[in-house]
Amino acid sequence: MRAAVTGAAGYVGTNLIEALVADGHEVLAIDREIPADAGATQDSCEWREIDIFDVEAMTAALRGVDRVYHLVAMITLKQEDPIAWRVNTEGVAVVARAALAAGVGRFVHCSSIHSFDQYSCGGTIDEKSVRSADAHIPVYDRSKWAGEQELRTVIAEGLDAVIANPTGVYGPVDGAHGRPLSRINGILRDGARGFVPVFIEGGFDLVDVRDVARGLILAGEHGRTGENYIIGGEHVRLMDALCEAAGATGRLRPAFAIPTGILNAVIAIAEPIGHLFGSDLVSRASLGAIQSAPKIDIDKARTELGYSPRNSAETVADLVGFLAESGRLGSARPKASRRAQVPAAV
């Protein structure tokens, strides 16, 4: 099979390409910039520099492709962001129509759990839960739901497509091609170095990026046209994950967790200060995600796709081992770990 991956140089893209190549497939890796180290890619992976809004170039590139995995997205915790809205909505429509025009056999869209309204879900999210349509919901959540609606329009025009909704993604391999670590991995990296004396109480469903890659492949192989499949892992209390990361290196563990109620009292002051320093980590959106912490039901993916995620302890241990081997822990070293290697394919 010849598969195309958009957003190929990103976090999920790196792991998906590695899985596809390992399965024996040819991969067309598409990104807006070809990474400087793309020359180290295996022969079965070809890189092309294409802007997703370039309809002609995208259509031409997708001719002869059997399956497209659309991963391009802009993640933000802001309430409004016009660029993120365009990328996450119009971008989906453009690539989907290019796939349809090119005669692609199947289109797999990587959406997000955030396309479901975690604030009005009643404590549990499954594929039938209310969607992120309320104008008061952060722009990322609303844009991911709107992107799915754009895709459904193209499905109605004849495109065979399925939608995967990963939860919070973490684990190795991250930071390929000189890119920064994801937010969650960055926090756990700091924890493994003993740099997190206190943290916020709460948590949410986290899924290993390698399981996301496998879930996307399974969705492409077994998913039903037009259906959503939640690709989750398990509910993780962030303090527990930080303590596991610190324990793996023998560094200082966080002393206690700050109740979110205290942060709610000061968020009106803390959020604009964070914006001044270019950070959106302390925001209503980030706190809302932790406080709502709905239960995630992945029975549909288990039953229809054969999806089965690993546990959090394994992911944290592998992440710490990977961070140490890739030189991201400074003098900290894991006492024992299952070591994850940077894939040669990317």
NUVONU-289476 format. One line per 10 residues: for each residue y, z, x of C-alpha. Coordinates in steps of 0.1 Angstrom, whole numbers, plus 5000, padded with zeros to 4 digits. Layout:
N
Y/Z/X | ...
//
This chain:
346
5000/5000/5000 | 5036/4993/5011 | 5059/5021/5001 | 5097/5024/5003 | 5114/5057/5008 | 5152/5060/5001 | 5169/5089/5018 | 5142/5086/5045 | 5160/5105/5072 | 5164/5136/5050
5144/5167/5048 | 5119/5156/5020 | 5120/5121/5033 | 5108/5132/5068 | 5078/5150/5053 | 5070/5123/5028 | 5069/5095/5054 | 5046/5116/5075 | 5022/5121/5046 | 5023/5084/5036
5016/5073/5071 | 4988/5098/5075 | 4973/5084/5043 | 4973/5049/5059 | 5002/5033/5041 | 5030/5011/5054 | 5064/5026/5049 | 5098/5010/5046 | 5122/5038/5055 | 5157/5032/5039
5188/5053/5048 | 5225/5046/5050 | 5223/5051/5088 | 5192/5045/5110 | 5186/5076/5131 | 5191/5073/5168 | 5155/5084/5174 | 5140/5059/5149 | 5126/5040/5178 | 5099/5067/5181
5086/5058/5147 | 5050/5046/5144 | 5043/5009/5139 | 5035/5015/5103 | 5071/5027/5095 | 5100/5002/5095 | 5136/5015/5092 | 5164/4996/5075 | 5200/5006/5071 | 5211/5000/5035
5237/5016/5012 | 5221/5024/4979 | 5250/5009/4961 | 5244/4975/4978 | 5224/4959/4949 | 5216/4926/4967 | 5205/4943/4999 | 5184/4969/4981 | 5167/4943/4959 | 5159/4920/4988
5145/4950/5008 | 5122/4961/4979 | 5106/4927/4974 | 5069/4930/4983 | 5070/4968/4980 | 5043/4984/4958 | 5059/5018/4953 | 5094/5032/4957 | 5101/5069/4962 | 5138/5075/4955
5150/5107/4973 | 5187/5100/4978 | 5207/5129/4963 | 5238/5149/4971 | 5232/5187/4968 | 5262/5209/4962 | 5270/5243/4947 | 5304/5232/4935 | 5314/5231/4898 | 5328/5196/4901
5322/5169/4928 | 5328/5132/4919 | 5309/5119/4949 | 5278/5140/4941 | 5280/5129/4905 | 5281/5092/4914 | 5253/5094/4940 | 5230/5114/4917 | 5236/5093/4886 | 5248/5057/4893
5228/5057/4925 | 5196/5063/4906 | 5204/5034/4882 | 5212/5010/4910 | 5180/5016/4930 | 5159/5016/4898 | 5173/4982/4887 | 5168/4968/4922 | 5132/4979/4920 | 5128/4963/4886
5143/4931/4898 | 5121/4931/4929 | 5089/4935/4909 | 5080/4969/4923 | 5048/4983/4908 | 5059/5019/4904 | 5091/5040/4909 | 5089/5077/4917 | 5122/5095/4912 | 5127/5129/4930
5149/5148/4906 | 5152/5186/4906 | 5143/5218/4887 | 5181/5220/4883 | 5180/5192/4857 | 5166/5219/4834 | 5191/5245/4821 | 5179/5277/4839 | 5206/5297/4820 | 5193/5289/4785
5156/5285/4791 | 5145/5318/4777 | 5129/5330/4809 | 5104/5301/4815 | 5109/5265/4825 | 5084/5238/4817 | 5088/5200/4811 | 5099/5206/4775 | 5127/5231/4783 | 5163/5225/4775
5182/5203/4799 | 5214/5208/4820 | 5239/5191/4796 | 5264/5220/4791 | 5297/5212/4808 | 5299/5248/4822 | 5268/5242/4843 | 5274/5233/4880 | 5278/5196/4888 | 5245/5192/4907
5225/5204/4878 | 5243/5182/4853 | 5241/5152/4876 | 5204/5155/4881 | 5198/5155/4844 | 5223/5126/4839 | 5204/5107/4867 | 5172/5110/4848 | 5189/5096/4817 | 5200/5066/4838
5165/5061/4849 | 5151/5062/4814 | 5174/5034/4804 | 5158/5012/4832 | 5123/5024/4821 | 5132/5010/4786 | 5140/4977/4803 | 5104/4976/4818 | 5104/4997/4849 | 5072/5018/4855
5086/5051/4867 | 5078/5088/4868 | 5100/5118/4875 | 5092/5147/4898 | 5112/5180/4896 | 5108/5201/4928 | 5119/5237/4928 | 5136/5253/4958 | 5123/5235/4989 | 5116/5252/5022
5092/5252/5051 | 5085/5228/5080 | 5093/5202/5091 | 5131/5204/5089 | 5161/5193/5110 | 5147/5160/5121 | 5170/5133/5134 | 5196/5159/5144 | 5203/5170/5109 | 5210/5207/5100
5184/5229/5085 | 5183/5233/5047 | 5201/5264/5033 | 5169/5283/5027 | 5154/5275/5060 | 5187/5284/5077 | 5187/5318/5061 | 5150/5324/5071 | 5158/5312/5106 | 5186/5339/5108
5161/5364/5095 | 5135/5356/5121 | 5162/5361/5148 | 5171/5395/5133 | 5206/5384/5123 | 5204/5394/5086 | 5210/5431/5083 | 5214/5430/5045 | 5209/5404/5018 | 5213/5398/4981
5187/5410/4956 | 5169/5384/4937 | 5148/5353/4943 | 5135/5321/4926 | 5106/5297/4927 | 5102/5281/4962 | 5079/5253/4972 | 5067/5241/5006 | 5083/5207/5015 | 5048/5195/5025
5036/5203/4989 | 5067/5184/4975 | 5056/5154/4996 | 5021/5156/4983 | 5033/5161/4947 | 5055/5130/4949 | 5025/5110/4961 | 5003/5124/4933 | 5030/5116/4908 | 5030/5080/4920
4992/5078/4918 | 4984/5096/4886 | 5017/5103/4867 | 5023/5088/4832 | 5052/5064/4828 | 5084/5082/4818 | 5070/5117/4822 | 5084/5146/4841 | 5063/5167/4865 | 5076/5200/4878
5066/5204/4915 | 5068/5242/4921 | 5053/5268/4943 | 5057/5305/4935 | 5084/5330/4927 | 5097/5345/4960 | 5119/5375/4964 | 5142/5364/4992 | 5143/5399/5008 | 5105/5397/5011
5106/5363/5027 | 5133/5375/5052 | 5112/5405/5060 | 5082/5383/5066 | 5102/5361/5089 | 5116/5390/5109 | 5082/5406/5111 | 5067/5374/5125 | 5090/5377/5155 | 5092/5415/5157
5130/5414/5150 | 5151/5437/5129 | 5144/5434/5092 | 5171/5435/5065 | 5178/5472/5057 | 5185/5467/5019 | 5194/5443/4992 | 5228/5442/4976 | 5225/5442/4938 | 5239/5410/4923
5260/5431/4899 | 5282/5442/4928 | 5288/5406/4939 | 5296/5396/4903 | 5325/5420/4904 | 5340/5404/4935 | 5330/5367/4931 | 5364/5357/4918 | 5378/5367/4952 | 5348/5358/4974
5343/5323/4961 | 5377/5309/4971 | 5376/5326/5005 | 5343/5309/5011 | 5358/5275/5002 | 5385/5281/5028 | 5358/5283/5054 | 5340/5253/5040 | 5311/5273/5025 | 5297/5273/4990
5270/5298/4996 | 5289/5326/4979 | 5296/5310/4945 | 5289/5314/4908 | 5263/5286/4911 | 5243/5303/4939 | 5244/5337/4922 | 5235/5321/4889 | 5204/5305/4903 | 5192/5338/4918
5201/5359/4888 | 5184/5337/4862 | 5152/5333/4882 | 5131/5318/4854 | 5094/5316/4856 | 5083/5281/4865 | 5053/5266/4847 | 5035/5239/4868 | 5004/5236/4846 | 5012/5200/4838
5013/5189/4874 | 4981/5209/4881 | 4963/5194/4852 | 4975/5157/4852 | 4982/5152/4889 | 4957/5176/4906 | 4987/5193/4923 | 4980/5226/4941 | 5007/5243/4962 | 5001/5267/4991
5013/5303/4991 | 5046/5316/5004 | 5031/5337/5033 | 5016/5305/5048 | 5049/5286/5045 | 5070/5313/5061 | 5046/5317/5090 | 5044/5280/5096 | 5082/5277/5094 | 5087/5305/5120
5062/5288/5143 | 5080/5254/5138 | 5114/5269/5144 | 5102/5285/5177 | 5086/5253/5190 | 5116/5233/5182 | 5139/5257/5200 | 5158/5271/5170 | 5150/5308/5174 | 5167/5314/5207
5149/5342/5225 | 5129/5352/5194 | 5093/5342/5195 | 5066/5345/5168 | 5039/5371/5176 | 5013/5348/5160 | 5017/5317/5138 | 5001/5285/5126 | 5023/5260/5144 | 5037/5230/5126
5044/5200/5148 | 5074/5177/5144 | 5058/5145/5130 | 5057/5116/5155 | 5063/5091/5126 | 5099/5102/5122
//
